[in-house]
Amino acid sequence: MPHWLLLVLLIAWPIYLVVLGVWVILQRSEPVATLGWIMALAFLPYLGFLIYYMFGPQHINRSSRRRAAAHKVIGQRSSVKLGDDDDALDRMALCMTGYPPSTATRVDLLVDGGATYDALVKAIAASKKHVHVEYYIYAGDRTGTRIRDALIERAKAGVKVRMLVDGVGTSLKRDFVTPLKDAGVDLAYFHPMRWWMLPVARPKFNMRSHRKIVICDGTVGFTGGINITDDENETLNPDAFHDMHMRLEGDVVRWLQVAWLEDWNYCTGKEIGDEGLYAEPAPGPIEAQVVPAGPDNDWEPIHRLQVEAIHRAEKRAWLATPYFVPSRAALFALEGAAMRGLDVRLVIPKQSDSHLVTAAARSYFDKLFRAGVRIYLYGPRMLHTKALLADDETAIIGTSNFDTRSFSLNFEIVVRFGDKGIAGKLQESFELDMAAAEEVTKDSPKSGPLGRFKEAGARLFAPLL
C-alpha cells in the first residue's frame, strides 16, 4: 500500500468515527443500543454504515399535528372534560398522548379471526357515510378478498372508503388493487419503501404502522391484534394464529378516528373535512381510553402505561404477548409484582413465528420463575393476543407486543379499560388459554448447554428485536 494512501486512511479513519459517532449519539437512543451502533460502525466501516443508514434510529415529529387534532376533538366534540378524572393511569396516558379518558356504550371482545371478520363485514355493510381502514398486514388472499369486496360494494353505493396499509407488512398485487381503485376507494401506504430514493432519503424501514383500525361512520370501531390474512382465519386455516380483537361503540370511537386521521394526514398530506367523522357525544357506562404510541412520541406511552399498571396492581397482573422481549423496566415490574406476592402470569407461544424471538424469550424464564411468575406456553397454534389484565378492573388490549420494537419503533395503539365487566371477560379468555397451554414448572425440561448459549445469544439482540 502506498505511504500516501496509508496516511490518508490514518487521518480519515478517526474523522469517520467522530462524525458518525456524533450522529449516532445525537439520536439519543438507549445507551446499549447507541454503543452497539458505534461499534458496528467502527468494526464494519462500510457495511456498518449501510446497516445504520437502513435500520438505525430516526426521529419523526408529529407532535404538533397530534395536539391540534386532539384539541379540536376535546374542545368541540368530546363528552369528557379534561381533569375531571382522578385515575392515575388516565392522567398519565392523557399527559403522554393528549387523548383524554372516554367511555364506551358497548365493547365486544372478538376471539380469533372468524368472529372478527364476520363482525367487520357486517359493520362495513351497514355503513352509510364512510369506512376508514388501517392495517399492518392486508393479504390478497381469500380473507383479504372477502373484506375487499365488502369495501368495494360500499364504495359503489356512495360510501367514502379510505384504506391505509403498511408499506412493508402489506404487498398487494395490481390485479387485487385495481378493483378497489375502480370503485373509488382511496388507497395509501404507510412509509412505502421507495428504493430509488435511497441515495437522498433514509428509508423508514423500522418505523412501521402495526396498527389495526377500522371505523364505520364514526360510530363503530375495531382494533386489536388481528390482521387481514388467512394466517389468522381459523375457519380456513387450522394452524391460524390465536388472537383477540375488539368491536367498540360510543365516544371511544372518536379517538380511534383521531388516531386514524393523524396517520392518514401524515401519509397523504390530505386533511379530511368534517364529513360526519364523529358521532354525537353519547357517554357510556364503560370507562375506556385510546392510547396511541410510536417513534414520534418519545414518552413511549404504551410501554409506560403497561409498566405503571403492573406497578399499581394489588392482586394480579396477567400478560399475554406473542413476542416477549421486555425492557429492563418492564422485566423489573413483572418480577417485582411477583415478589410482592401478586398473582403474576405470562402467556406466550410455545413456538412463535420467529425462532430468534422464541429463544430470547426463554432466556428470561429462569429469573421470572424464581421471582414467582407463572409461565404458560400456548400451542400448537401460535398465540398472537396482546393483552394485560391488572387486578379486577384494568384491561389493556390492542396491537402492541411486549418488546422493544412495539415499545419504541412501531406505531401501535391500545385501549385501556377501567371496567369490571371487560376485565372479567378478559379473565375468562386468559383462563381458557391457560387451560390449553403447558405451564412451566420446576420439573419442566431444561435447555442444554447449546440451548442456553442460543438463548443467551438471542438475548443480545433484544434491543433490536
BABARO-737688 format. One record per residue (C-alpha): x, y, z. Coordinates in steps of 0.001 Angstrom, whole numbers, plus 524288, in hexadecimal, padded with zeros to 5 digits. Layout:
% residues N
XYZ ...
END
This chain:
% residues 465
800008000080000 8059C80D627FC53 809EE815A6807E5 8014A820F4803D4 7F53381810803A7 7F87C812CA81120 7F9F0820C881606 7ECAF824898105E 7E64D818C7816E1 7EC9381BF6823F6 7E70D829C082342 7D9D38263F81D63 7D70481AE88269B 7D5E5822BD8334D 7CE5682D7182C40 7C4D2823168274E 7C30381DA5834FE 7C14582B0283B53 7B76E830118315E 7AF2E823CF83132 7B0AB821FA83FDF 7AB3E82F998424B 7A02482CB6838CD 79C968203484018 79DA68268B84D87 794B5831B48497C 789F0827CB846BB 789128264E85597 785E3817D785544 787F880E9D860BC 7966680E3E864BE 797DA7FFBC86197 792208019485401 79A5F80DD0851BC 7A6FF806CD8557A 7A31E7FB4484D06 7A136803ED84122 7AE1F80B1284373 7B5517FE138445A 7AECD7F95A837E9 7B2F8805C3830E4 7C0CF8045983614 7C31E7F609832EE 7BACF7F5728269E 7BE278028782068 7B673800FF813D4 7ACBA7F64D81714 7AA4C7FC6E82470 7A70A8098881E6B 79DD380324814A8 796E27FB9C81F81 79599807D2827BF 790B180FAC81C2F 7864D805718198B 7825D8013C8273B 787D480B11830D9 77F7D813C1839A2 778A381F8A833D5 76FE282A2783922 7624C82D8A8344D 75BD0839D883942 74CFD83941838B1 74A7283EEB84632 744B584BDE841A1 73B488451083868 7376083B9884335 734C68467584CF6 72CF284E5E8431E 7245E842C583F8C 7224183F0184DB9 71F1584CD985205 7152C84E3D84713 70DDC8423584B76 70F1B8457F859E6 70A3A8534985803 6FF18850AB84EB6 6FA8E842C685000 6FF3483B3F85BC6 6F5918383C86693 700B6836E78706A 706848430C8768A 71507843A1878EB 7191B84246886E4 70C6283CB088C1D 711C082F0888E84 71ABF82BA2899B9 71FA981EA48946D 72E7C81EED89386 72F25816B088727 7255C81FC58807F 72D6C82BA5883DB 73A148252C87FF5 734F88213387295 72EF782EA58707B 73BC583558873CE 7436082CD386A47 739E082CAF85ECA 72FF4837B18602A 7251E82D6D85F53 71C0D82EF086B14 7146C82429871C7 707C78210C86ADC 6FCD98171786B89 6F6C380C358639D 6E8978083D862B7 6EC0E7FAA885DE3 6F8607F26185D02 6F8F37E4EB856AF 705467DCE58588A 7071A7D51A84C07 70F497C8D884D50 716167C43A840E3 714A27C849832CE 707EC7C19F82F49 6FFBB7C998838CC 7077E7D5E7835D4 705F37D5578271B 6F76E7D26082836 6F59F7DE4A830F9 6FDB07E6BB827C3 6F5DA7E2F481BC0 6E91B7E57E822EA 6ED827F2FC82799 6F2C97F6C581A31 6E60F7F283813A6 6DE567FB2781D01 6E6A28075681AAE 6E0178133081465 6EA6881DFC8145E 6F84B8191981533 7011080D858184A 70F078100581CB9 718AF804BA81CBA 726AF8033B82190 72E5A7F6798222F 73C3F7F1B48238B 7398E7E54F81BC5 72EEC7E50A8117B 7308F7D8EA80921 72AB57D6D67FBB5 725B77C9547FF63 717FD7C41E801D0 7163B7CBD480E60 71BA97D83580858 713117D6897FC5C 706FC7D506804CB 709A77E1B980C19 70DB37E88B7FF7C 701027E4E07F8CE 6F9307EA038045E 700727F6F680348 6FE5D7F77A7F490 6EFC27F53B7F624 6EEBE800B37FF8E 6F744809777F71A 6EE7D806E77EB67 6E2CB80A4E7F3F1 6E88B817D27F67F 6EF4E8154D80389 6FCB281BBF80462 706C881109806A9 714BD8145980A5A 71EBD809A980C48 72C5280B088124D 735987FF5F81293 743A57FDF5816DC 74DE77FEEB80C4C 7559A7F31A81121 74B797EA7B817BB 742547EB3080C04 7457F7E7C77FDF7 739A47E7AA7F509 739FD7E3F57E6BC 7349C7ED107DC69 7294A7E4227D8DE 724E57E4707E711 726097F3357E861 7200B7F7267DB52 711E67F3B47DF14 713757FBFF7EB6A 71803807CC7E3D3 70DBE805D57D93B 70348806367E3D2 7089C8131F7E900 70FC380E0D7F506 71B08816E27F940 726EC80E447FBEB 7336D8131680280 73FA880CA4807F5 7461280F8381504 754AB811E481312 7558C80B33805CA 762F58060380254 7674E80E467F6D1 77464808357F3BE 777588123F7E94E 7777A81C9B7F419 78252815FF7FBDD 78D5681EF27F750 7863482B207FC1A 77CFC82678806E4 77E9A81C90811BF 77423811F78114E 76B76810B481D45 76CC68020881CE2 76B3B8000982B87 7603F809C682DA1 7545880215829B4 745ED8043A82C47 742897F82783419 734EE7FDA58369E 7285E7F6BB832E2 71D0B8005183245 70FD78006682B8F 705D980B4282DC1 6F82F80B1E827E0 6F0B681803827B7 6F7BF81C86833FC 6EEB3813FF83C26 6F4B88066683BA8 70331803CE83D2C 70C0D7F7F283CD9 719D67F602841CF 722137EB2B8477F 72C327E16A8430F 725F17DB338371A 72AC17DE8A8296F 7237B7DBC081CC3 7293E7CEC081891 726247C04F8177B 731297BE3B82148 727E17C34382BC4 71B627BCF5826CC 719057B02982DEF 70D1D7AD5F8256A 716567ABE1819D6 723287A82082049 723B479E9B82BD7 7312C7A40982F56 72C907B23C82F79 731B07BB4283A0B 7298C7BBD68466E 726727CA2B848D0 71D137D45284E50 716517E0368487A 70BF57E9EC84D02 6FF9B7F00C847C9 6FCD47FD3084E4A 6F16D806AC84ECA 6F054813B5855B8 6F8E281F90857C1 7054D81760857C9 703B1815988490D 7067382410846B3 714298220884C1D 716A98169884311 7124481FE98386E 71BE782A5583CE8 727148207D83CA9 7234781BF682F0F 721F0829F782A14 72F8282D5B82F28 7353C821D3827B9 72D88824E081B67 7318C8331B81B64 73FAA82F7C81E3E 74051825B881306 7386382D07808CC 739C183B4E80CAE 72B0183C5780B36 7221D84177815CF 7144083C6581602 7095D846188188D 6FE6B843BD8221F 6F7218393B81A90 6EFDC833B68261E 6FCA682E8282B68 6F7C782E6483961 6EAE3829F683F03 6E38D83278848A2 6E8E28312285689 6E2D68256685D3D 6E8DC8228786A93 6E8BA8142486E00 6EA9780BE687A24 6F7BA8061A8762D 703DB80E2287936 70CE480D6786D64 718C9814E8868B6 71FCC813D285BB1 72E928144285D16 73696815B185090 745568149185059 7504B815638468C 75DEF81A89843E2 7581582821842B3 75574827EE8515B 7619482609859A7 7597B82387865EF 757038159786119 748EA8168986605 744D7808428650F 75185803A886B34 7500280CF0876B4 7418280A1B87816 743847FB718790B 74EE47FC9588281 7472C8060888B12 73B337FD2688AEA 743A97F1D288FAA 749F57FA3F89A35 73CAE7FEE389F07 7367C7F16089F2D 732DA7EC1C8AC86 72DE27DE6C8A96F 732647D9C489C1D 738B17DCE888F14 736117D395883CA 73D0B7D618876EC 73B257CFCC8698A 744807D32185E8B 749AA7CC2985274 757047D2A685386 75CC07D3B18612F 769637DB70860EA 767367E4CE86C51 76E717F12886F8F 775C87F17487C75 76AE07F9C288260 7603D7F06387DBC 767C17E4898828F 769DF7EAD388FEA 75B567EE07890B7 757547DFD888E6B 7619F7DA5A8979C 75EA57E4738A20D 7500B7E1E18A17E 752657D34F8A334 75BC87D5808AE75 751797DE158B4FB 748C97D2208B529 73FF97D5878A9B2 73A947CB6D8A05E 743267CE278948B 741517C5DE88866 7476E7C64187AE8 741357BFA486F26 749B07BECA862F1 74A997B5BC85732 751677A8C3858DF 757B37AC0084BD4 755EE7B94784563 757FE7BBF783702 765957C10783A66 76F717B74783FBE 7781B7C27984422 76D317C8BC84C24 769427BB88851D4 777377B9218564D 7788B7C6E285BDD 76BBC7C56686370 770437B8B18699E 77C957BF4F86E8E 774127C69887870 76D0B7BA9387DAE 776437B6A2888B7 776267C3B788F99 7679A7C5E588D77 764CB7B864892E5 76D5E7BAD289ED5 766207C7A18A13D 759407C03C8A169 753E17C31F893C5 74B9F7B81688E21 74EFB7B5C887FD4 745E27AF298760D 749F97AA8E86886 73E6F7AA9E85F32 73E3D7A18B85382 73DE679B7B849A2 737617A75F84379 73F557B3A384555 73A2B7BCE784FA8 739207CA8A849CC 730E37D1248546E 736117DDC185A50 72F657E0788674A 7322D7E42487561 728D27E1EB880BA 72BE17E8F788D85 723657E61A89964 714AF7E58A896DC 712847F1F088EE6 71E267F5AB88669 71F027EF4087905 7282D7F3BF86E33 725B57EDB5860D8 72AE37F17C85384 735B97EFFC8499D 741E87F16485202 74AF37E611854D8 753087E5D886145 75FEA7E8D485A95 768EF7F3EC856D2 763F17F49B848E4 755FC7F73384D48 75A137FFF485881 762948093D850A4 7630C80659841FB 75576802C883D1F 7494880B2383CCA 7401A803DC845F2 732F38060A84C6E 72C218002A85842 71FBD802AA85FD6 7205B8034386EAC 713D47FF578758B 71060802318839B 704C17F92788485 701FD7ECAB88C1C 6F99D7E71F88138 704297E839876CE 70E917E3988805C 7060A7D7E3883A2 7047C7D42B87552 7131E7D5818734D 7156F7CCFC87F48 70CCD7C26E87967 714997C2F886CC0 7215C7C1EF87450 71C617B63987BEF 7187B7AF1486F7F 725DC7B1A686993 72D0B7AD5C875DB 724F37A0E687683 7296C79DCC8689D 737957A14B86B65 7430F79A66871B8 7476F7A0A087E74 755F77A18788124 7595279ADF88E05 765A1797368955A 76486789D188F18 7637478F0D88126 76E9278B178780F 779F57947D878A4 781C57993A86D0D 78EF1792BA86B36 79BD979A1C86A11 799D579CA685B82 78BD17A11E85DD2 78FDA7AA56868C7 79A737B00986021 790957B2058553F 7871F7B8C485EA1 791C07C16D8644E 796807C4E3856B5 788C47C84685242 7871F7D0F885E30 792967D94A8599E 789DF7DDC584E87 77ED17E1A8857C9 780587F05385535 77EA17EDC5846AF 773B77E37E846DA 
END
